Amino acid sequence: MDKVQEDINLIFKKLINTYSPQGWWPHIEFDGKNYTKTGSIQGYNQGNYEFPRNEIERFEIIMGSILTQNTSWTSVEKALLNLNELIEFTPKSLLDFADSNVDKFKEAIKPSGYYNQKFNYLVNISNFLIKLNGKTPSRSEILEVKGVGDETADTILLYAYKEKQFVVDAYTKRMFSYLGILNEKDSYLKIKNLFEDNFNGDFQDFQEYHALIVEHGKRYYSKKPYGINDKLLKEFKR
């Protein structure tokens, strides 16, 4: 095992021992909590990797993955709670409602921001899922949907379909470039491949690693200079 591979796996262990399992993805009707995380603590399924347990929960994750683009989860949670009053969480129900209630739909998702774009993206992904007819999409297929980029595609595949896809976000780039393990200017796919080639985890661990990076990142990599107070991972800094 080389140094990069060793550090990537040891950092995961250090984070999960510090913060405990995070239990992502949160569900608005699940009475779970995570007291070790910052921000919203509702709906998290710590230690339970059965989620999504049905197609409704799967679609909730997919909708949340779209709505959380460029905003906080607390804002997405408000949008999902609004939608839950209007539709059943299925692609068909969403499309049926959106077809004749555009303004009401957009008002419901307004808390998540960029509601005109996100309305279209939710319609796009719903049409895509109906055509899939229950099949698990490939990464290349889901990336063809307008409104779905690399991070959203990997989020959907990881949390909604339990596939071992590493989700690269801004915290990943800031944290691991600060530690000297990667270059913050590296492409999304280069960083994704770095983790997928070196992290010895199953899909549950991939879910937790992403969530743990977000939790640690919010504490130490939200404001510049990034990582300067990160004593937890200082032993890994090159």
N, C-alpha and C positions, 0 to 999 in steps of 0.2 A: 504494500500500500504506500503510495507516494504521499508527500506532505500535503498537497491540496486535498486529496481524497481523505486523508486522516483528519484534517482540520474541518472539512465540511461535515463529517460525521460527528466529530467531537463537539462542534458548535451546536448541532442539533440536540445532543444529549445535555449540554450545559443549559440551553434555553428551556427544554422541557422539564428539567429538574428544577429550574427557577420558577417558571410560570405555571407548570402543570399542563395537561392536555387542554386545548382551547375549545374543542367541540364545535368547530365550524362545520357546516353552514348554519346560521341561526334560522329558526322558523317561527313565524309570528304566533302560531297557535300551540307551540310547544312550551310547556311550563318549566323550562330549564334556565339556569343562570350560570354565569362564570364570574366569580368574584375576584379573579386574578387579572382581569383585563381592564383596560381603561375604556371609557365611553360606554356604549350600550352593553348591558350584561344579560339582556333578556333573550330567551329562545335558543340558547346554546346547548348542544347535546354532548357534554363532556363524557368521554369514555364509551359512548354509544355510536358505533359506526354503521348502524343499520340504515341510517338516513341516506338518501330519501327512501322512505318505506313504500311509496306508491307514486303513481304518475302525477298526482296533484302536488306532492312535495317536490318532485323533480322539476316541475314547471315553475314552482315558486322560486327555486334556486336559479333557474334560467332567467326568469324575470328580474330577480335581484341582481344577477350578474350584469344585466343590461343597465338597470337603473343606478347601480353604484358607480358607473363611470363618472369620474370628475366630481364626486361628492362623498359625503360621509354616510356611514351606515345608519345613523339615527335619522337622517333625511329619507333614506330609502325605506326604512321601517314605516315611516309615516305614509309614504306613497303606497306601500303594500297593504297597510291597514285600510287605507281609503279604497283601494281596488277590491279588497276582500268584501267590502260592503256592496259592491256592484256586480261582481262576476264570480263564477267558480273558476278556480285556477286550472284552466285547461286552455289549450290553444284555440279550440273552437269557440268556447265561451268568450274569450278575449276578442276574437275576430267578429263574432256576432254583435257584441256590444259596441266595439269600436266602429263598426260599419254605420251605425245609426246614431251614435252618441259621441261624436268626435270631441266636442267641447267639454262635455262632462268627463270624458276619459282623461283629457289633457289636464283638466282641473285636479283630478284625483292624483296624478303623478307629478303635479307641479312642485311639491316639496323636494323632489330629487333634482330639480334644475334641468335646463335644456329640454323642457318637456315636449317641444315640437319635434325635435330630433328623436327623442326617446320613444315618443308615440310611434313614429315610423319604424324604429328599430324593433319595437315589440311586435308590431304587425308583421314585419319581415321574418322574425324568428318564429313566430306562430305559424305562418304559412310554410316555412321550411320544415318545422316539426310535423305538421300534418302530412306533408309529402313523404317524410321518413317512415310514417306508419309504424312507429314503435322501435325502429332499428336504431342502434347506437351509431351516431355520425362519426365519420373520420374527421381528423383535424382539418384536412384540406377542404372537406365538404363544408364544415361549419364556418370556415374562414371566407367562404364565398358569399355568406349572408352579409348584406350591407348593414353596417353598424357593429359588426363583430370583428375585432382585431385580435392580435396574438394573446394579449392578457385575458380578454374576455373569453376567447375560445378555450384556453387552458383552464380557466376557472370553471367553465361549464363542464368540461370533460372530467376534471378532477373531482368536483363536488357533486355534480348531478349524475355522472356516469361512473364514478369511482375508478377512473383511469389514472395511471401513474404519469401525470403531466406536471412539470414543475412550473408554477406561476411566478413570473418575474415582475416585480413591481418596483416603484421608485425606492422603497426602503431596501430592497435586495441590492440594488445598484449602489446606494449610498453606503450601506453597512459593509458589504464585502469589498468595495473599492477602498474604503477607509482602512480595512484590515489588510489590504494589499493582495487579496486573493484574485481580484479581477480589476479590469479597467472600467470605470463608470461609463465610458463612451463605447464600450463593447456593444454589439448588436443584441437585440432581444434573443435571437436564436442561439447566438454564441454562448450567452449566459445560461440559457435554458439547457443547452447541451452539456455545459460544464457540470451542472448539478445532476442532471439525469445520468451522466456517465460515471459520477463519483459518489452519489448518495446511495447508501445501502438500505433503502427503506421500502416498505410496501405502500399501497395507496393511502392507508391510514397515516403513515409517517409523512408522506408527501403533503397531505392535508394539514397535518399539524405543523410541519416546517414552515409552510407559507404563513399560517396563522401566527406562529411564534415570531417570525420575522416582523410581521406587522406590529405585534404587541411591543416587541423590543424596539422596533424602529420608531414608534410613536413616542417612546420615552427618551430616546437618545439621538434620533436622526431626523427629527422634524424641523429643527432650526440649525442654521449654520453658526459656528463651524460644526459639521456633523461628526458625532462620535467622540467629541473631546472629553465627555464625562462618562464614557462607556467603560467602566471599570470591570464589568462582568466578562467582557471578551478581550480585555487588554492583552492577555497571554497569547492571543492568536495574531496580534498585529505584527506584520513583517517590518 
